[in-house]
Amino acid sequence: MQPGGVGVSDQAGAAQYHFDPATYLTMMLAEVPAYRDLQRHVAQATTGIDAGSILELGVGTGETAAAVLAVHPAAG
């Protein structure tokens, strides 16, 4: 395991984290005040890439995927 990695014994604690999609953005803005800037920068970093499709991993609310899709509407 790499430093900072999650060991098997640590995975049990992951079940303790719950988030509500309705309050996720508010929570993220409280924790990461520049969250909207982060989304914008991620999307802008894909400018110039010919994205025929975009893979959404399904591990959150889709905020990042929506920002990237706005730059690549034909990929939707």
Secondary structure as the mmCIF struct_conf table of DSSP 4:
data_model
#
loop_
_struct_conf.conf_type_id
_struct_conf.id
_struct_conf.beg_label_comp_id
_struct_conf.beg_label_asym_id
_struct_conf.beg_label_seq_id
_struct_conf.end_label_comp_id
_struct_conf.end_label_asym_id
_struct_conf.end_label_seq_id
TURN_TY1_P TURN_TY1_P1 PRO A 3 GLY A 4
HELX_LH_PP_P HELX_LH_PP_P1 GLY A 5 GLY A 7
HELX_RH_3T_P HELX_RH_3T_P1 VAL A 8 ASP A 10
HELX_RH_AL_P HELX_RH_AL_P1 GLN A 11 ALA A 14
TURN_TY1_P TURN_TY1_P2 ALA A 15 GLN A 16
TURN_TY1_P TURN_TY1_P3 PRO A 21 THR A 23
HELX_RH_AL_P HELX_RH_AL_P2 TYR A 24 GLU A 31
TURN_TY1_P TURN_TY1_P4 PRO A 33 ALA A 34
HELX_RH_AL_P HELX_RH_AL_P3 TYR A 35 GLN A 44
TURN_TY1_P TURN_TY1_P5 ALA A 45 GLY A 48
BEND BEND1 GLY A 52 GLY A 52
BEND BEND2 VAL A 59 GLY A 62
HELX_RH_AL_P HELX_RH_AL_P4 GLU A 63 VAL A 71
HELX_RH_3T_P HELX_RH_3T_P2 PRO A 73 ALA A 75
#
